[in-house]
Amino acid sequence: MANDAARITEITDELKLILEARLTELGSAMKSAEGVTRQLVSAELEIGRYRQLQESLGAEALDVKREMAALRARADELRSSHGGVTAERDALRAEVARLEVEAREGGGERDRLRQRAQSLEAETAAGQAENEAARNKLKKLEENHAKVRKLKEELKAQLAAISAGEQE
């Protein structure tokens, strides 16, 4: 029996060693499982965050697409408006060019009219000078006529006095 007791002690010691090894392995496995569980929980949290981020980005992408559509529509409006403004600008440039041509032609006409006006003013001044000279000549002629009439009357009076003196 002592042999049995030694053998039981030996087996018990061996079982203790096996049990300790198994417990160590189990602890190690539990630590590994715990680490894997933590990694899984962390991965699930990351997945949740990524899903939220994906949803948020999806909503933002829809907003961006709507904004892009609105901006494209606005760009089309602006292109159309730009085409209209460009056509209007070209029409205004053509009108300015036409007005510049008219202004140049009008400038030539203005110069011709100015020369004609100066010519007429010179003619008018010459006509006024002629009229003044004619008035002065007429005045002198009227004065001479009045003198001649007065002399004629004086001569008639003297002739009448002479004839009256001869008759006496």
C-alpha positions as protocol buffer text, in pm:
chain_id: "A"
residue {
  index: 1
  type: MET
  ca { x: 0 y: 0 z: 0 }
}
residue {
  index: 2
  type: ALA
  ca { x: 279 y: 229 z: 57 }
}
residue {
  index: 3
  type: ASN
  ca { x: 354 y: 166 z: -298 }
}
residue {
  index: 4
  type: ASP
  ca { x: 2 y: 253 z: -389 }
}
residue {
  index: 5
  type: ALA
  ca { x: 10 y: 565 z: -180 }
}
residue {
  index: 6
  type: ALA
  ca { x: 336 y: 667 z: -343 }
}
residue {
  index: 7
  type: ARG
  ca { x: 190 y: 587 z: -676 }
}
residue {
  index: 8
  type: ILE
  ca { x: -125 y: 791 z: -593 }
}
residue {
  index: 9
  type: THR
  ca { x: 94 y: 1075 z: -475 }
}
residue {
  index: 10
  type: GLU
  ca { x: 293 y: 1046 z: -791 }
}
residue {
  index: 11
  type: ILE
  ca { x: -22 y: 1038 z: -1003 }
}
residue {
  index: 12
  type: THR
  ca { x: -168 y: 1325 z: -800 }
}
residue {
  index: 13
  type: ASP
  ca { x: 150 y: 1525 z: -852 }
}
residue {
  index: 14
  type: GLU
  ca { x: 145 y: 1438 z: -1220 }
}
residue {
  index: 15
  type: LEU
  ca { x: -223 y: 1532 z: -1241 }
}
residue {
  index: 16
  type: LYS
  ca { x: -147 y: 1859 z: -1060 }
}
residue {
  index: 17
  type: LEU
  ca { x: 125 y: 1931 z: -1314 }
}
residue {
  index: 18
  type: ILE
  ca { x: -107 y: 1842 z: -1602 }
}
residue {
  index: 19
  type: LEU
  ca { x: -389 y: 2042 z: -1441 }
}
residue {
  index: 20
  type: GLU
  ca { x: -158 y: 2341 z: -1390 }
}
residue {
  index: 21
  type: ALA
  ca { x: -38 y: 2309 z: -1749 }
}
residue {
  index: 22
  type: ARG
  ca { x: -395 y: 2282 z: -1868 }
}
residue {
  index: 23
  type: LEU
  ca { x: -499 y: 2578 z: -1649 }
}
residue {
  index: 24
  type: THR
  ca { x: -207 y: 2778 z: -1786 }
}
residue {
  index: 25
  type: GLU
  ca { x: -308 y: 2679 z: -2137 }
}
residue {
  index: 26
  type: LEU
  ca { x: -671 y: 2762 z: -2055 }
}
residue {
  index: 27
  type: GLY
  ca { x: -568 y: 3101 z: -1909 }
}
residue {
  index: 28
  type: SER
  ca { x: -358 y: 3162 z: -2213 }
}
residue {
  index: 29
  type: ALA
  ca { x: -644 y: 3057 z: -2438 }
}
residue {
  index: 30
  type: MET
  ca { x: -883 y: 3278 z: -2240 }
}
residue {
  index: 31
  type: LYS
  ca { x: -646 y: 3573 z: -2273 }
}
residue {
  index: 32
  type: SER
  ca { x: -621 y: 3505 z: -2643 }
}
residue {
  index: 33
  type: ALA
  ca { x: -998 y: 3468 z: -2667 }
}
residue {
  index: 34
  type: GLU
  ca { x: -1039 y: 3787 z: -2464 }
}
residue {
  index: 35
  type: GLY
  ca { x: -796 y: 3967 z: -2698 }
}
residue {
  index: 36
  type: VAL
  ca { x: -983 y: 3830 z: -3000 }
}
residue {
  index: 37
  type: THR
  ca { x: -1314 y: 3933 z: -2840 }
}
residue {
  index: 38
  type: ARG
  ca { x: -1176 y: 4282 z: -2780 }
}
residue {
  index: 39
  type: GLN
  ca { x: -1058 y: 4293 z: -3140 }
}
residue {
  index: 40
  type: LEU
  ca { x: -1402 y: 4173 z: -3254 }
}
residue {
  index: 41
  type: VAL
  ca { x: -1579 y: 4435 z: -3039 }
}
residue {
  index: 42
  type: SER
  ca { x: -1337 y: 4699 z: -3163 }
}
residue {
  index: 43
  type: ALA
  ca { x: -1390 y: 4581 z: -3521 }
}
residue {
  index: 44
  type: GLU
  ca { x: -1768 y: 4589 z: -3473 }
}
residue {
  index: 45
  type: LEU
  ca { x: -1742 y: 4942 z: -3330 }
}
residue {
  index: 46
  type: GLU
  ca { x: -1526 y: 5042 z: -3627 }
}
residue {
  index: 47
  type: ILE
  ca { x: -1777 y: 4880 z: -3861 }
}
residue {
  index: 48
  type: GLY
  ca { x: -2055 y: 5076 z: -3690 }
}
residue {
  index: 49
  type: ARG
  ca { x: -1857 y: 5398 z: -3724 }
}
residue {
  index: 50
  type: TYR
  ca { x: -1782 y: 5318 z: -4087 }
}
residue {
  index: 51
  type: ARG
  ca { x: -2149 y: 5246 z: -4153 }
}
residue {
  index: 52
  type: GLN
  ca { x: -2247 y: 5578 z: -3991 }
}
residue {
  index: 53
  type: LEU
  ca { x: -1974 y: 5750 z: -4187 }
}
residue {
  index: 54
  type: GLN
  ca { x: -2091 y: 5575 z: -4503 }
}
residue {
  index: 55
  type: GLU
  ca { x: -2451 y: 5688 z: -4440 }
}
residue {
  index: 56
  type: SER
  ca { x: -2333 y: 6041 z: -4363 }
}
residue {
  index: 57
  type: LEU
  ca { x: -2114 y: 6046 z: -4670 }
}
residue {
  index: 58
  type: GLY
  ca { x: -2398 y: 5901 z: -4876 }
}
residue {
  index: 59
  type: ALA
  ca { x: -2623 y: 6185 z: -4762 }
}
residue {
  index: 60
  type: GLU
  ca { x: -2347 y: 6436 z: -4833 }
}
residue {
  index: 61
  type: ALA
  ca { x: -2293 y: 6276 z: -5174 }
}
residue {
  index: 62
  type: LEU
  ca { x: -2663 y: 6321 z: -5251 }
}
residue {
  index: 63
  type: ASP
  ca { x: -2642 y: 6684 z: -5139 }
}
residue {
  index: 64
  type: VAL
  ca { x: -2330 y: 6733 z: -5353 }
}
residue {
  index: 65
  type: LYS
  ca { x: -2507 y: 6570 z: -5651 }
}
residue {
  index: 66
  type: ARG
  ca { x: -2805 y: 6803 z: -5602 }
}
residue {
  index: 67
  type: GLU
  ca { x: -2571 y: 7101 z: -5575 }
}
residue {
  index: 68
  type: MET
  ca { x: -2384 y: 6985 z: -5886 }
}
residue {
  index: 69
  type: ALA
  ca { x: -2713 y: 6957 z: -6077 }
}
residue {
  index: 70
  type: ALA
  ca { x: -2813 y: 7305 z: -5959 }
}
residue {
  index: 71
  type: LEU
  ca { x: -2469 y: 7441 z: -6049 }
}
residue {
  index: 72
  type: ARG
  ca { x: -2483 y: 7277 z: -6391 }
}
residue {
  index: 73
  type: ALA
  ca { x: -2825 y: 7431 z: -6449 }
}
residue {
  index: 74
  type: ARG
  ca { x: -2689 y: 7769 z: -6335 }
}
residue {
  index: 75
  type: ALA
  ca { x: -2386 y: 7724 z: -6561 }
}
residue {
  index: 76
  type: ASP
  ca { x: -2617 y: 7650 z: -6854 }
}
residue {
  index: 77
  type: GLU
  ca { x: -2819 y: 7962 z: -6770 }
}
residue {
  index: 78
  type: LEU
  ca { x: -2501 y: 8166 z: -6750 }
}
residue {
  index: 79
  type: ARG
  ca { x: -2376 y: 8025 z: -7082 }
}
residue {
  index: 80
  type: SER
  ca { x: -2707 y: 8115 z: -7242 }
}
residue {
  index: 81
  type: SER
  ca { x: -2702 y: 8457 z: -7079 }
}
residue {
  index: 82
  type: HIS
  ca { x: -2339 y: 8502 z: -7183 }
}
residue {
  index: 83
  type: GLY
  ca { x: -2432 y: 8420 z: -7541 }
}
residue {
  index: 84
  type: GLY
  ca { x: -2709 y: 8682 z: -7528 }
}
residue {
  index: 85
  type: VAL
  ca { x: -2481 y: 8940 z: -7369 }
}
residue {
  index: 86
  type: THR
  ca { x: -2210 y: 8862 z: -7623 }
}
residue {
  index: 87
  type: ALA
  ca { x: -2457 y: 8909 z: -7908 }
}
residue {
  index: 88
  type: GLU
  ca { x: -2577 y: 9235 z: -7751 }
}
residue {
  index: 89
  type: ARG
  ca { x: -2215 y: 9349 z: -7708 }
}
residue {
  index: 90
  type: ASP
  ca { x: -2143 y: 9271 z: -8073 }
}
residue {
  index: 91
  type: ALA
  ca { x: -2457 y: 9460 z: -8179 }
}
residue {
  index: 92
  type: LEU
  ca { x: -2352 y: 9757 z: -7965 }
}
residue {
  index: 93
  type: ARG
  ca { x: -2001 y: 9749 z: -8111 }
}
residue {
  index: 94
  type: ALA
  ca { x: -2150 y: 9751 z: -8460 }
}
residue {
  index: 95
  type: GLU
  ca { x: -2375 y: 10043 z: -8360 }
}
residue {
  index: 96
  type: VAL
  ca { x: -2076 y: 10231 z: -8216 }
}
residue {
  index: 97
  type: ALA
  ca { x: -1881 y: 10169 z: -8538 }
}
residue {
  index: 98
  type: ARG
  ca { x: -2178 y: 10295 z: -8742 }
}
residue {
  index: 99
  type: LEU
  ca { x: -2210 y: 10602 z: -8520 }
}
residue {
  index: 100
  type: GLU
  ca { x: -1837 y: 10669 z: -8550 }
}
residue {
  index: 101
  type: VAL
  ca { x: -1866 y: 10655 z: -8929 }
}
residue {
  index: 102
  type: GLU
  ca { x: -2167 y: 10889 z: -8913 }
}
residue {
  index: 103
  type: ALA
  ca { x: -1975 y: 11119 z: -8678 }
}
residue {
  index: 104
  type: ARG
  ca { x: -1680 y: 11131 z: -8918 }
}
residue {
  index: 105
  type: GLU
  ca { x: -1915 y: 11196 z: -9209 }
}
residue {
  index: 106
  type: GLY
  ca { x: -2108 y: 11445 z: -8998 }
}
residue {
  index: 107
  type: GLY
  ca { x: -1779 y: 11615 z: -8913 }
}
residue {
  index: 108
  type: GLY
  ca { x: -1711 y: 11663 z: -9285 }
}
residue {
  index: 109
  type: GLU
  ca { x: -2064 y: 11792 z: -9336 }
}
residue {
  index: 110
  type: ARG
  ca { x: -2023 y: 12018 z: -9031 }
}
residue {
  index: 111
  type: ASP
  ca { x: -1701 y: 12159 z: -9178 }
}
residue {
  index: 112
  type: ARG
  ca { x: -1871 y: 12219 z: -9515 }
}
residue {
  index: 113
  type: LEU
  ca { x: -2164 y: 12390 z: -9341 }
}
residue {
  index: 114
  type: ARG
  ca { x: -1926 y: 12596 z: -9129 }
}
residue {
  index: 115
  type: GLN
  ca { x: -1741 y: 12710 z: -9443 }
}
residue {
  index: 116
  type: ARG
  ca { x: -2072 y: 12788 z: -9613 }
}
residue {
  index: 117
  type: ALA
  ca { x: -2183 y: 12986 z: -9305 }
}
residue {
  index: 118
  type: GLN
  ca { x: -1854 y: 13180 z: -9305 }
}
residue {
  index: 119
  type: SER
  ca { x: -1897 y: 13246 z: -9676 }
}
residue {
  index: 120
  type: LEU
  ca { x: -2255 y: 13369 z: -9620 }
}
residue {
  index: 121
  type: GLU
  ca { x: -2140 y: 13582 z: -9327 }
}
residue {
  index: 122
  type: ALA
  ca { x: -1874 y: 13738 z: -9550 }
}
residue {
  index: 123
  type: GLU
  ca { x: -2132 y: 13798 z: -9823 }
}
residue {
  index: 124
  type: THR
  ca { x: -2371 y: 13946 z: -9567 }
}
residue {
  index: 125
  type: ALA
  ca { x: -2097 y: 14175 z: -9433 }
}
residue {
  index: 126
  type: ALA
  ca { x: -2010 y: 14278 z: -9790 }
}
residue {
  index: 127
  type: GLY
  ca { x: -2383 y: 14336 z: -9865 }
}
residue {
  index: 128
  type: GLN
  ca { x: -2421 y: 14543 z: -9547 }
}
residue {
  index: 129
  type: ALA
  ca { x: -2113 y: 14747 z: -9641 }
}
residue {
  index: 130
  type: GLU
  ca { x: -2259 y: 14795 z: -9990 }
}
residue {
  index: 131
  type: ASN
  ca { x: -2595 y: 14897 z: -9841 }
}
residue {
  index: 132
  type: GLU
  ca { x: -2424 y: 15143 z: -9609 }
}
residue {
  index: 133
  type: ALA
  ca { x: -2224 y: 15284 z: -9899 }
}
residue {
  index: 134
  type: ALA
  ca { x: -2546 y: 15308 z: -10105 }
}
residue {
  index: 135
  type: ARG
  ca { x: -2728 y: 15482 z: -9815 }
}
residue {
  index: 136
  type: ASN
  ca { x: -2440 y: 15728 z: -9779 }
}
residue {
  index: 137
  type: LYS
  ca { x: -2442 y: 15786 z: -10158 }
}
residue {
  index: 138
  type: LEU
  ca { x: -2823 y: 15825 z: -10155 }
}
residue {
  index: 139
  type: LYS
  ca { x: -2798 y: 16068 z: -9864 }
}
residue {
  index: 140
  type: LYS
  ca { x: -2536 y: 16272 z: -10052 }
}
residue {
  index: 141
  type: LEU
  ca { x: -2745 y: 16258 z: -10369 }
}
residue {
  index: 142
  type: GLU
  ca { x: -3055 y: 16371 z: -10174 }
}
residue {
  index: 143
  type: GLU
  ca { x: -2852 y: 16654 z: -10020 }
}
residue {
  index: 144
  type: ASN
  ca { x: -2716 y: 16747 z: -10364 }
}
residue {
  index: 145
  type: HIS
  ca { x: -3069 y: 16723 z: -10507 }
}
residue {
  index: 146
  type: ALA
  ca { x: -3196 y: 16949 z: -10229 }
}
residue {
  index: 147
  type: LYS
  ca { x: -2911 y: 17194 z: -10302 }
}
residue {
  index: 148
  type: VAL
  ca { x: -2983 y: 17182 z: -10675 }
}
residue {
  index: 149
  type: ARG
  ca { x: -3356 y: 17243 z: -10611 }
}
residue {
  index: 150
  type: LYS
  ca { x: -3272 y: 17527 z: -10377 }
}
residue {
  index: 151
  type: LEU
  ca { x: -3035 y: 17675 z: -10637 }
}
residue {
  index: 152
  type: LYS
  ca { x: -3300 y: 17626 z: -10905 }
}
residue {
  index: 153
  type: GLU
  ca { x: -3556 y: 17812 z: -10692 }
}
residue {
  index: 154
  type: GLU
  ca { x: -3305 y: 18083 z: -10619 }
}
residue {
  index: 155
  type: LEU
  ca { x: -3227 y: 18109 z: -10991 }
}
residue {
  index: 156
  type: LYS
  ca { x: -3599 y: 18124 z: -11071 }
}
residue {
  index: 157
  type: ALA
  ca { x: -3643 y: 18392 z: -10810 }
}
residue {
  index: 158
  type: GLN
  ca { x: -3349 y: 18586 z: -10951 }
}
residue {
  index: 159
  type: LEU
  ca { x: -3481 y: 18543 z: -11308 }
}
residue {
  index: 160
  type: ALA
  ca { x: -3823 y: 18656 z: -11191 }
}
residue {
  index: 161
  type: ALA
  ca { x: -3661 y: 18955 z: -11023 }
}
residue {
  index: 162
  type: ILE
  ca { x: -3458 y: 19028 z: -11336 }
}
residue {
  index: 163
  type: SER
  ca { x: -3762 y: 18993 z: -11559 }
}
residue {
  index: 164
  type: ALA
  ca { x: -3962 y: 19216 z: -11325 }
}
residue {
  index: 165
  type: GLY
  ca { x: -3677 y: 19471 z: -11334 }
}
residue {
  index: 166
  type: GLU
  ca { x: -3669 y: 19474 z: -11710 }
}
residue {
  index: 167
  type: GLN
  ca { x: -4035 y: 19532 z: -11737 }
}
residue {
  index: 168
  type: GLU
  ca { x: -4014 y: 19840 z: -11538 }
}
